[in-house]
Amino acid sequence: MNPEVVITNYAARHHDDVVALWKSVFGYESPQNEPSLSIAKKVAVADDLLFVADSDGQVVGTVMGGYDGH
């Protein structure tokens, strides 16, 4: 049986897990792509458009949306 995955809004408690996930998946060797910086910018502008996929208390995915006014 597969564990249940729950999609929820990002919260500060997810920060370290999201950073670790993004670094393991994307690498992010350039300083301008530092996950902590990207998260801070997103939360400052549209914190309701960052989501995490949680499976048994572990972040297993993320979705980041944007809105350009259209």
mmCIF file of the N, C-alpha and C atoms, coordinates in Angstrom:
data_MODEL
# 
_entry.id   MODEL 
# 
loop_
_atom_site.group_PDB 
_atom_site.id 
_atom_site.type_symbol 
_atom_site.label_atom_id 
_atom_site.label_alt_id 
_atom_site.label_comp_id 
_atom_site.label_asym_id 
_atom_site.label_entity_id 
_atom_site.label_seq_id 
_atom_site.pdbx_PDB_ins_code 
_atom_site.Cartn_x 
_atom_site.Cartn_y 
_atom_site.Cartn_z 
_atom_site.occupancy 
_atom_site.B_iso_or_equiv 
_atom_site.pdbx_formal_charge 
_atom_site.auth_seq_id 
_atom_site.auth_comp_id 
_atom_site.auth_asym_id 
_atom_site.auth_atom_id 
_atom_site.pdbx_PDB_model_num 
ATOM 1   N N  . MET A 1 1  ? 0.845  -1.186 0.000   1.00 0.00 ? 1  MET A N  1 
ATOM 2   C CA . MET A 1 1  ? 0.000  0.000  0.000   1.00 0.00 ? 1  MET A CA 1 
ATOM 3   C C  . MET A 1 1  ? 0.885  1.242  0.000   1.00 0.00 ? 1  MET A C  1 
ATOM 4   N N  . ASN A 1 2  ? 0.556  2.184  -0.864  1.00 0.00 ? 2  ASN A N  1 
ATOM 5   C CA . ASN A 1 2  ? 1.316  3.425  -0.955  1.00 0.00 ? 2  ASN A CA 1 
ATOM 6   C C  . ASN A 1 2  ? 0.911  4.385  0.151   1.00 0.00 ? 2  ASN A C  1 
ATOM 7   N N  . PRO A 1 3  ? 1.892  5.112  0.716   1.00 0.00 ? 3  PRO A N  1 
ATOM 8   C CA . PRO A 1 3  ? 1.532  6.105  1.734   1.00 0.00 ? 3  PRO A CA 1 
ATOM 9   C C  . PRO A 1 3  ? 0.734  7.246  1.113   1.00 0.00 ? 3  PRO A C  1 
ATOM 10  N N  . GLU A 1 4  ? -0.098 7.845  1.911   1.00 0.00 ? 4  GLU A N  1 
ATOM 11  C CA . GLU A 1 4  ? -0.916 8.972  1.463   1.00 0.00 ? 4  GLU A CA 1 
ATOM 12  C C  . GLU A 1 4  ? -0.052 10.215 1.311   1.00 0.00 ? 4  GLU A C  1 
ATOM 13  N N  . VAL A 1 5  ? -0.276 10.956 0.254   1.00 0.00 ? 5  VAL A N  1 
ATOM 14  C CA . VAL A 1 5  ? 0.399  12.227 0.031   1.00 0.00 ? 5  VAL A CA 1 
ATOM 15  C C  . VAL A 1 5  ? -0.632 13.328 0.193   1.00 0.00 ? 5  VAL A C  1 
ATOM 16  N N  . VAL A 1 6  ? -0.316 14.299 1.028   1.00 0.00 ? 6  VAL A N  1 
ATOM 17  C CA . VAL A 1 6  ? -1.209 15.420 1.304   1.00 0.00 ? 6  VAL A CA 1 
ATOM 18  C C  . VAL A 1 6  ? -0.549 16.695 0.797   1.00 0.00 ? 6  VAL A C  1 
ATOM 19  N N  . ILE A 1 7  ? -1.284 17.474 0.015   1.00 0.00 ? 7  ILE A N  1 
ATOM 20  C CA . ILE A 1 7  ? -0.806 18.769 -0.467  1.00 0.00 ? 7  ILE A CA 1 
ATOM 21  C C  . ILE A 1 7  ? -1.297 19.833 0.497   1.00 0.00 ? 7  ILE A C  1 
ATOM 22  N N  . THR A 1 8  ? -0.381 20.661 0.970   1.00 0.00 ? 8  THR A N  1 
ATOM 23  C CA . THR A 1 8  ? -0.720 21.701 1.929   1.00 0.00 ? 8  THR A CA 1 
ATOM 24  C C  . THR A 1 8  ? 0.074  22.959 1.629   1.00 0.00 ? 8  THR A C  1 
ATOM 25  N N  . ASN A 1 9  ? -0.366 24.083 2.163   1.00 0.00 ? 9  ASN A N  1 
ATOM 26  C CA . ASN A 1 9  ? 0.373  25.329 1.999   1.00 0.00 ? 9  ASN A CA 1 
ATOM 27  C C  . ASN A 1 9  ? 1.709  25.245 2.720   1.00 0.00 ? 9  ASN A C  1 
ATOM 28  N N  . TYR A 1 10 ? 2.710  25.864 2.131   1.00 0.00 ? 10 TYR A N  1 
ATOM 29  C CA . TYR A 1 10 ? 4.028  25.953 2.752   1.00 0.00 ? 10 TYR A CA 1 
ATOM 30  C C  . TYR A 1 10 ? 3.909  26.687 4.081   1.00 0.00 ? 10 TYR A C  1 
ATOM 31  N N  . ALA A 1 11 ? 4.654  26.224 5.073   1.00 0.00 ? 11 ALA A N  1 
ATOM 32  C CA . ALA A 1 11 ? 4.774  26.899 6.369   1.00 0.00 ? 11 ALA A CA 1 
ATOM 33  C C  . ALA A 1 11 ? 6.239  26.870 6.762   1.00 0.00 ? 11 ALA A C  1 
ATOM 34  N N  . ALA A 1 12 ? 6.620  27.748 7.666   1.00 0.00 ? 12 ALA A N  1 
ATOM 35  C CA . ALA A 1 12 ? 8.021  27.846 8.088   1.00 0.00 ? 12 ALA A CA 1 
ATOM 36  C C  . ALA A 1 12 ? 8.592  26.493 8.527   1.00 0.00 ? 12 ALA A C  1 
ATOM 37  N N  . ARG A 1 13 ? 7.767  25.627 9.079   1.00 0.00 ? 13 ARG A N  1 
ATOM 38  C CA . ARG A 1 13 ? 8.248  24.318 9.531   1.00 0.00 ? 13 ARG A CA 1 
ATOM 39  C C  . ARG A 1 13 ? 8.734  23.446 8.372   1.00 0.00 ? 13 ARG A C  1 
ATOM 40  N N  . HIS A 1 14 ? 8.365  23.778 7.142   1.00 0.00 ? 14 HIS A N  1 
ATOM 41  C CA . HIS A 1 14 ? 8.775  23.017 5.965   1.00 0.00 ? 14 HIS A CA 1 
ATOM 42  C C  . HIS A 1 14 ? 10.110 23.484 5.385   1.00 0.00 ? 14 HIS A C  1 
ATOM 43  N N  . HIS A 1 15 ? 10.595 24.622 5.826   1.00 0.00 ? 15 HIS A N  1 
ATOM 44  C CA . HIS A 1 15 ? 11.741 25.285 5.200   1.00 0.00 ? 15 HIS A CA 1 
ATOM 45  C C  . HIS A 1 15 ? 12.932 24.350 4.974   1.00 0.00 ? 15 HIS A C  1 
ATOM 46  N N  . ASP A 1 16 ? 13.439 23.740 6.007   1.00 0.00 ? 16 ASP A N  1 
ATOM 47  C CA . ASP A 1 16 ? 14.647 22.921 5.877   1.00 0.00 ? 16 ASP A CA 1 
ATOM 48  C C  . ASP A 1 16 ? 14.431 21.735 4.941   1.00 0.00 ? 16 ASP A C  1 
ATOM 49  N N  . ASP A 1 17 ? 13.265 21.126 5.013   1.00 0.00 ? 17 ASP A N  1 
ATOM 50  C CA . ASP A 1 17 ? 12.971 19.990 4.143   1.00 0.00 ? 17 ASP A CA 1 
ATOM 51  C C  . ASP A 1 17 ? 12.856 20.413 2.685   1.00 0.00 ? 17 ASP A C  1 
ATOM 52  N N  . VAL A 1 18 ? 12.252 21.570 2.439   1.00 0.00 ? 18 VAL A N  1 
ATOM 53  C CA . VAL A 1 18 ? 12.132 22.062 1.061   1.00 0.00 ? 18 VAL A CA 1 
ATOM 54  C C  . VAL A 1 18 ? 13.512 22.402 0.507   1.00 0.00 ? 18 VAL A C  1 
ATOM 55  N N  . VAL A 1 19 ? 14.330 23.069 1.295   1.00 0.00 ? 19 VAL A N  1 
ATOM 56  C CA . VAL A 1 19 ? 15.689 23.405 0.856   1.00 0.00 ? 19 VAL A CA 1 
ATOM 57  C C  . VAL A 1 19 ? 16.454 22.127 0.511   1.00 0.00 ? 19 VAL A C  1 
ATOM 58  N N  . ALA A 1 20 ? 16.399 21.141 1.375   1.00 0.00 ? 20 ALA A N  1 
ATOM 59  C CA . ALA A 1 20 ? 17.108 19.879 1.133   1.00 0.00 ? 20 ALA A CA 1 
ATOM 60  C C  . ALA A 1 20 ? 16.590 19.191 -0.131  1.00 0.00 ? 20 ALA A C  1 
ATOM 61  N N  . LEU A 1 21 ? 15.278 19.182 -0.320  1.00 0.00 ? 21 LEU A N  1 
ATOM 62  C CA . LEU A 1 21 ? 14.690 18.561 -1.505  1.00 0.00 ? 21 LEU A CA 1 
ATOM 63  C C  . LEU A 1 21 ? 15.158 19.262 -2.770  1.00 0.00 ? 21 LEU A C  1 
ATOM 64  N N  . TRP A 1 22 ? 15.042 20.587 -2.803  1.00 0.00 ? 22 TRP A N  1 
ATOM 65  C CA . TRP A 1 22 ? 15.427 21.346 -3.993  1.00 0.00 ? 22 TRP A CA 1 
ATOM 66  C C  . TRP A 1 22 ? 16.912 21.164 -4.310  1.00 0.00 ? 22 TRP A C  1 
ATOM 67  N N  . LYS A 1 23 ? 17.762 21.182 -3.281  1.00 0.00 ? 23 LYS A N  1 
ATOM 68  C CA . LYS A 1 23 ? 19.198 21.014 -3.523  1.00 0.00 ? 23 LYS A CA 1 
ATOM 69  C C  . LYS A 1 23 ? 19.495 19.621 -4.070  1.00 0.00 ? 23 LYS A C  1 
ATOM 70  N N  . SER A 1 24 ? 18.797 18.614 -3.571  1.00 0.00 ? 24 SER A N  1 
ATOM 71  C CA . SER A 1 24 ? 19.065 17.250 -4.044  1.00 0.00 ? 24 SER A CA 1 
ATOM 72  C C  . SER A 1 24 ? 18.547 17.028 -5.463  1.00 0.00 ? 24 SER A C  1 
ATOM 73  N N  . VAL A 1 25 ? 17.464 17.706 -5.823  1.00 0.00 ? 25 VAL A N  1 
ATOM 74  C CA . VAL A 1 25 ? 16.875 17.517 -7.146  1.00 0.00 ? 25 VAL A CA 1 
ATOM 75  C C  . VAL A 1 25 ? 17.520 18.425 -8.196  1.00 0.00 ? 25 VAL A C  1 
ATOM 76  N N  . PHE A 1 26 ? 17.711 19.696 -7.862  1.00 0.00 ? 26 PHE A N  1 
ATOM 77  C CA . PHE A 1 26 ? 18.155 20.679 -8.842  1.00 0.00 ? 26 PHE A CA 1 
ATOM 78  C C  . PHE A 1 26 ? 19.632 21.050 -8.742  1.00 0.00 ? 26 PHE A C  1 
ATOM 79  N N  . GLY A 1 27 ? 20.288 20.798 -7.630  1.00 0.00 ? 27 GLY A N  1 
ATOM 80  C CA . GLY A 1 27 ? 21.690 21.140 -7.469  1.00 0.00 ? 27 GLY A CA 1 
ATOM 81  C C  . GLY A 1 27 ? 21.914 22.558 -6.978  1.00 0.00 ? 27 GLY A C  1 
ATOM 82  N N  . TYR A 1 28 ? 21.446 23.529 -7.719  1.00 0.00 ? 28 TYR A N  1 
ATOM 83  C CA . TYR A 1 28 ? 21.560 24.944 -7.357  1.00 0.00 ? 28 TYR A CA 1 
ATOM 84  C C  . TYR A 1 28 ? 22.971 25.350 -6.961  1.00 0.00 ? 28 TYR A C  1 
ATOM 85  N N  . GLU A 1 29 ? 23.877 25.366 -7.920  1.00 0.00 ? 29 GLU A N  1 
ATOM 86  C CA . GLU A 1 29 ? 25.243 25.780 -7.649  1.00 0.00 ? 29 GLU A CA 1 
ATOM 87  C C  . GLU A 1 29 ? 25.427 27.294 -7.721  1.00 0.00 ? 29 GLU A C  1 
ATOM 88  N N  . SER A 1 30 ? 24.527 28.002 -8.385  1.00 0.00 ? 30 SER A N  1 
ATOM 89  C CA . SER A 1 30 ? 24.625 29.463 -8.500  1.00 0.00 ? 30 SER A CA 1 
ATOM 90  C C  . SER A 1 30 ? 24.009 30.129 -7.280  1.00 0.00 ? 30 SER A C  1 
ATOM 91  N N  . PRO A 1 31 ? 24.695 31.140 -6.721  1.00 0.00 ? 31 PRO A N  1 
ATOM 92  C CA . PRO A 1 31 ? 24.185 31.800 -5.514  1.00 0.00 ? 31 PRO A CA 1 
ATOM 93  C C  . PRO A 1 31 ? 22.802 32.419 -5.681  1.00 0.00 ? 31 PRO A C  1 
ATOM 94  N N  . GLN A 1 32 ? 22.487 32.916 -6.883  1.00 0.00 ? 32 GLN A N  1 
ATOM 95  C CA . GLN A 1 32 ? 21.183 33.551 -7.086  1.00 0.00 ? 32 GLN A CA 1 
ATOM 96  C C  . GLN A 1 32 ? 20.045 32.539 -7.048  1.00 0.00 ? 32 GLN A C  1 
ATOM 97  N N  . ASN A 1 33 ? 20.360 31.264 -7.145  1.00 0.00 ? 33 ASN A N  1 
ATOM 98  C CA . ASN A 1 33 ? 19.337 30.227 -7.084  1.00 0.00 ? 33 ASN A CA 1 
ATOM 99  C C  . ASN A 1 33 ? 19.255 29.548 -5.724  1.00 0.00 ? 33 ASN A C  1 
ATOM 100 N N  . GLU A 1 34 ? 19.904 30.094 -4.724  1.00 0.00 ? 34 GLU A N  1 
ATOM 101 C CA . GLU A 1 34 ? 19.869 29.516 -3.377  1.00 0.00 ? 34 GLU A CA 1 
ATOM 102 C C  . GLU A 1 34 ? 18.415 29.319 -2.941  1.00 0.00 ? 34 GLU A C  1 
ATOM 103 N N  . PRO A 1 35 ? 18.028 28.100 -2.590  1.00 0.00 ? 35 PRO A N  1 
ATOM 104 C CA . PRO A 1 35 ? 16.643 27.827 -2.226  1.00 0.00 ? 35 PRO A CA 1 
ATOM 105 C C  . PRO A 1 35 ? 16.097 28.717 -1.110  1.00 0.00 ? 35 PRO A C  1 
ATOM 106 N N  . SER A 1 36 ? 16.883 28.993 -0.101  1.00 0.00 ? 36 SER A N  1 
ATOM 107 C CA . SER A 1 36 ? 16.389 29.847 0.994   1.00 0.00 ? 36 SER A CA 1 
ATOM 108 C C  . SER A 1 36 ? 16.001 31.227 0.487   1.00 0.00 ? 36 SER A C  1 
ATOM 109 N N  . LEU A 1 37 ? 16.777 31.760 -0.449  1.00 0.00 ? 37 LEU A N  1 
ATOM 110 C CA . LEU A 1 37 ? 16.474 33.065 -1.037  1.00 0.00 ? 37 LEU A CA 1 
ATOM 111 C C  . LEU A 1 37 ? 15.192 33.001 -1.861  1.00 0.00 ? 37 LEU A C  1 
ATOM 112 N N  . SER A 1 38 ? 15.051 31.950 -2.657  1.00 0.00 ? 38 SER A N  1 
ATOM 113 C CA . SER A 1 38 ? 13.833 31.783 -3.471  1.00 0.00 ? 38 SER A CA 1 
ATOM 114 C C  . SER A 1 38 ? 12.594 31.653 -2.594  1.00 0.00 ? 38 SER A C  1 
ATOM 115 N N  . ILE A 1 39 ? 12.705 30.894 -1.527  1.00 0.00 ? 39 ILE A N  1 
ATOM 116 C CA . ILE A 1 39 ? 11.573 30.729 -0.601  1.00 0.00 ? 39 ILE A CA 1 
ATOM 117 C C  . ILE A 1 39 ? 11.220 32.064 0.040   1.00 0.00 ? 39 ILE A C  1 
ATOM 118 N N  . ALA A 1 40 ? 12.216 32.783 0.516   1.00 0.00 ? 40 ALA A N  1 
ATOM 119 C CA . ALA A 1 40 ? 11.965 34.074 1.169   1.00 0.00 ? 40 ALA A CA 1 
ATOM 120 C C  . ALA A 1 40 ? 11.278 35.051 0.217   1.00 0.00 ? 40 ALA A C  1 
ATOM 121 N N  . LYS A 1 41 ? 11.738 35.098 -1.030  1.00 0.00 ? 41 LYS A N  1 
ATOM 122 C CA . LYS A 1 41 ? 11.122 35.992 -2.013  1.00 0.00 ? 41 LYS A CA 1 
ATOM 123 C C  . LYS A 1 41 ? 9.676  35.594 -2.293  1.00 0.00 ? 41 LYS A C  1 
ATOM 124 N N  . LYS A 1 42 ? 9.420  34.290 -2.414  1.00 0.00 ? 42 LYS A N  1 
ATOM 125 C CA . LYS A 1 42 ? 8.070  33.829 -2.702  1.00 0.00 ? 42 LYS A CA 1 
ATOM 126 C C  . LYS A 1 42 ? 7.126  34.120 -1.552  1.00 0.00 ? 42 LYS A C  1 
ATOM 127 N N  . VAL A 1 43 ? 7.563  33.843 -0.340  1.00 0.00 ? 43 VAL A N  1 
ATOM 128 C CA . VAL A 1 43 ? 6.715  34.061 0.840   1.00 0.00 ? 43 VAL A CA 1 
ATOM 129 C C  . VAL A 1 43 ? 6.427  35.552 1.025   1.00 0.00 ? 43 VAL A C  1 
ATOM 130 N N  . ALA A 1 44 ? 7.380  36.395 0.666   1.00 0.00 ? 44 ALA A N  1 
ATOM 131 C CA . ALA A 1 44 ? 7.192  37.843 0.808   1.00 0.00 ? 44 ALA A CA 1 
ATOM 132 C C  . ALA A 1 44 ? 6.149  38.379 -0.173  1.00 0.00 ? 44 ALA A C  1 
ATOM 133 N N  . VAL A 1 45 ? 6.001  37.731 -1.320  1.00 0.00 ? 45 VAL A N  1 
ATOM 134 C CA . VAL A 1 45 ? 5.114  38.241 -2.365  1.00 0.00 ? 45 VAL A CA 1 
ATOM 135 C C  . VAL A 1 45 ? 3.777  37.515 -2.394  1.00 0.00 ? 45 VAL A C  1 
ATOM 136 N N  . ALA A 1 46 ? 3.807  36.194 -2.438  1.00 0.00 ? 46 ALA A N  1 
ATOM 137 C CA . ALA A 1 46 ? 2.569  35.422 -2.588  1.00 0.00 ? 46 ALA A CA 1 
ATOM 138 C C  . ALA A 1 46 ? 2.722  34.103 -1.845  1.00 0.00 ? 46 ALA A C  1 
ATOM 139 N N  . ASP A 1 47 ? 2.667  34.167 -0.537  1.00 0.00 ? 47 ASP A N  1 
ATOM 140 C CA . ASP A 1 47 ? 2.911  32.968 0.261   1.00 0.00 ? 47 ASP A CA 1 
ATOM 141 C C  . ASP A 1 47 ? 1.831  31.908 0.080   1.00 0.00 ? 47 ASP A C  1 
ATOM 142 N N  . ASP A 1 48 ? 0.692  32.286 -0.479  1.00 0.00 ? 48 ASP A N  1 
ATOM 143 C CA . ASP A 1 48 ? -0.374 31.305 -0.681  1.00 0.00 ? 48 ASP A CA 1 
ATOM 144 C C  . ASP A 1 48 ? -0.203 30.505 -1.973  1.00 0.00 ? 48 ASP A C  1 
ATOM 145 N N  . LEU A 1 49 ? 0.870  30.749 -2.719  1.00 0.00 ? 49 LEU A N  1 
ATOM 146 C CA . LEU A 1 49 ? 1.111  30.027 -3.963  1.00 0.00 ? 49 LEU A CA 1 
ATOM 147 C C  . LEU A 1 49 ? 2.333  29.112 -3.891  1.00 0.00 ? 49 LEU A C  1 
ATOM 148 N N  . LEU A 1 50 ? 2.721  28.727 -2.679  1.00 0.00 ? 50 LEU A N  1 
ATOM 149 C CA . LEU A 1 50 ? 3.787  27.752 -2.485  1.00 0.00 ? 50 LEU A CA 1 
ATOM 150 C C  . LEU A 1 50 ? 3.203  26.597 -1.683  1.00 0.00 ? 50 LEU A C  1 
ATOM 151 N N  . PHE A 1 51 ? 3.275  25.412 -2.251  1.00 0.00 ? 51 PHE A N  1 
ATOM 152 C CA . PHE A 1 51 ? 2.666  24.231 -1.650  1.00 0.00 ? 51 PHE A CA 1 
ATOM 153 C C  . PHE A 1 51 ? 3.706  23.134 -1.467  1.00 0.00 ? 51 PHE A C  1 
ATOM 154 N N  . VAL A 1 52 ? 3.469  22.277 -0.487  1.00 0.00 ? 52 VAL A N  1 
ATOM 155 C CA . VAL A 1 52 ? 4.332  21.117 -0.290  1.00 0.00 ? 52 VAL A CA 1 
ATOM 156 C C  . VAL A 1 52 ? 3.488  19.851 -0.345  1.00 0.00 ? 52 VAL A C  1 
ATOM 157 N N  . ALA A 1 53 ? 4.102  18.795 -0.833  1.00 0.00 ? 53 ALA A N  1 
ATOM 158 C CA . ALA A 1 53 ? 3.498  17.466 -0.800  1.00 0.00 ? 53 ALA A CA 1 
ATOM 159 C C  . ALA A 1 53 ? 4.138  16.730 0.363   1.00 0.00 ? 53 ALA A C  1 
ATOM 160 N N  . ASP A 1 54 ? 3.311  16.309 1.305   1.00 0.00 ? 54 ASP A N  1 
ATOM 161 C CA . ASP A 1 54 ? 3.785  15.664 2.530   1.00 0.00 ? 54 ASP A CA 1 
ATOM 162 C C  . ASP A 1 54 ? 3.338  14.208 2.536   1.00 0.00 ? 54 ASP A C  1 
ATOM 163 N N  . SER A 1 55 ? 4.283  13.326 2.812   1.00 0.00 ? 55 SER A N  1 
ATOM 164 C CA . SER A 1 55 ? 3.982  11.905 2.932   1.00 0.00 ? 55 SER A CA 1 
ATOM 165 C C  . SER A 1 55 ? 4.563  11.416 4.254   1.00 0.00 ? 55 SER A C  1 
ATOM 166 N N  . ASP A 1 56 ? 3.687  11.110 5.177   1.00 0.00 ? 56 ASP A N  1 
ATOM 167 C CA . ASP A 1 56 ? 4.113  10.635 6.503   1.00 0.00 ? 56 ASP A CA 1 
ATOM 168 C C  . ASP A 1 56 ? 5.093  11.584 7.183   1.00 0.00 ? 56 ASP A C  1 
ATOM 169 N N  . GLY A 1 57 ? 4.833  12.887 7.080   1.00 0.00 ? 57 GLY A N  1 
ATOM 170 C CA . GLY A 1 57 ? 5.664  13.884 7.750   1.00 0.00 ? 57 GLY A CA 1 
ATOM 171 C C  . GLY A 1 57 ? 6.926  14.274 7.006   1.00 0.00 ? 57 GLY A C  1 
ATOM 172 N N  . GLN A 1 58 ? 7.093  13.789 5.800   1.00 0.00 ? 58 GLN A N  1 
ATOM 173 C CA . GLN A 1 58 ? 8.274  14.116 5.002   1.00 0.00 ? 58 GLN A CA 1 
ATOM 174 C C  . GLN A 1 58 ? 7.853  14.867 3.749   1.00 0.00 ? 58 GLN A C  1 
ATOM 175 N N  . VAL A 1 59 ? 8.552  15.963 3.443   1.00 0.00 ? 59 VAL A N  1 
ATOM 176 C CA . VAL A 1 59 ? 8.273  16.713 2.224   1.00 0.00 ? 59 VAL A CA 1 
ATOM 177 C C  . VAL A 1 59 ? 8.819  15.908 1.048   1.00 0.00 ? 59 VAL A C  1 
ATOM 178 N N  . VAL A 1 60 ? 7.927  15.543 0.127   1.00 0.00 ? 60 VAL A N  1 
ATOM 179 C CA . VAL A 1 60 ? 8.313  14.735 -1.033  1.00 0.00 ? 60 VAL A CA 1 
ATOM 180 C C  . VAL A 1 60 ? 8.135  15.480 -2.352  1.00 0.00 ? 60 VAL A C  1 
ATOM 181 N N  . GLY A 1 61 ? 7.624  16.701 -2.287  1.00 0.00 ? 61 GLY A N  1 
ATOM 182 C CA . GLY A 1 61 ? 7.439  17.487 -3.496  1.00 0.00 ? 61 GLY A CA 1 
ATOM 183 C C  . GLY A 1 61 ? 7.000  18.894 -3.167  1.00 0.00 ? 61 GLY A C  1 
ATOM 184 N N  . THR A 1 62 ? 7.100  19.768 -4.151  1.00 0.00 ? 62 THR A N  1 
ATOM 185 C CA . THR A 1 62 ? 6.655  21.157 -3.992  1.00 0.00 ? 62 THR A CA 1 
ATOM 186 C C  . THR A 1 62 ? 5.997  21.625 -5.285  1.00 0.00 ? 62 THR A C  1 
ATOM 187 N N  . VAL A 1 63 ? 5.154  22.629 -5.146  1.00 0.00 ? 63 VAL A N  1 
ATOM 188 C CA . VAL A 1 63 ? 4.564  23.317 -6.290  1.00 0.00 ? 63 VAL A CA 1 
ATOM 189 C C  . VAL A 1 63 ? 4.622  24.804 -5.969  1.00 0.00 ? 63 VAL A C  1 
ATOM 190 N N  . MET A 1 64 ? 5.181  25.584 -6.891  1.00 0.00 ? 64 MET A N  1 
ATOM 191 C CA . MET A 1 64 ? 5.243  27.028 -6.713  1.00 0.00 ? 64 MET A CA 1 
ATOM 192 C C  . MET A 1 64 ? 4.515  27.667 -7.884  1.00 0.00 ? 64 MET A C  1 
ATOM 193 N N  . GLY A 1 65 ? 3.495  28.434 -7.568  1.00 0.00 ? 65 GLY A N  1 
ATOM 194 C CA . GLY A 1 65 ? 2.727  29.113 -8.595  1.00 0.00 ? 65 GLY A CA 1 
ATOM 195 C C  . GLY A 1 65 ? 3.072  30.588 -8.652  1.00 0.00 ? 65 GLY A C  1 
ATOM 196 N N  . GLY A 1 66 ? 2.736  31.185 -9.758  1.00 0.00 ? 66 GLY A N  1 
ATOM 197 C CA . GLY A 1 66 ? 2.933  32.613 -9.924  1.00 0.00 ? 66 GLY A CA 1 
ATOM 198 C C  . GLY A 1 66 ? 1.696  33.232 -10.539 1.00 0.00 ? 66 GLY A C  1 
ATOM 199 N N  . TYR A 1 67 ? 1.626  34.527 -10.459 1.00 0.00 ? 67 TYR A N  1 
ATOM 200 C CA . TYR A 1 67 ? 0.498  35.240 -11.037 1.00 0.00 ? 67 TYR A CA 1 
ATOM 201 C C  . TYR A 1 67 ? 1.035  36.513 -11.665 1.00 0.00 ? 67 TYR A C  1 
ATOM 202 N N  . ASP A 1 68 ? 0.805  36.678 -12.969 1.00 0.00 ? 68 ASP A N  1 
ATOM 203 C CA . ASP A 1 68 ? 1.339  37.857 -13.666 1.00 0.00 ? 68 ASP A CA 1 
ATOM 204 C C  . ASP A 1 68 ? 0.271  38.899 -13.951 1.00 0.00 ? 68 ASP A C  1 
ATOM 205 N N  . GLY A 1 69 ? -0.918 38.753 -13.360 1.00 0.00 ? 69 GLY A N  1 
ATOM 206 C CA . GLY A 1 69 ? -1.952 39.745 -13.531 1.00 0.00 ? 69 GLY A CA 1 
ATOM 207 C C  . GLY A 1 69 ? -2.993 39.402 -14.584 1.00 0.00 ? 69 GLY A C  1 
ATOM 208 N N  . HIS A 1 70 ? -2.822 38.330 -15.285 1.00 0.00 ? 70 HIS A N  1 
ATOM 209 C CA . HIS A 1 70 ? -3.766 37.928 -16.343 1.00 0.00 ? 70 HIS A CA 1 
ATOM 210 C C  . HIS A 1 70 ? -4.573 36.724 -15.927 1.00 0.00 ? 70 HIS A C  1 
# 
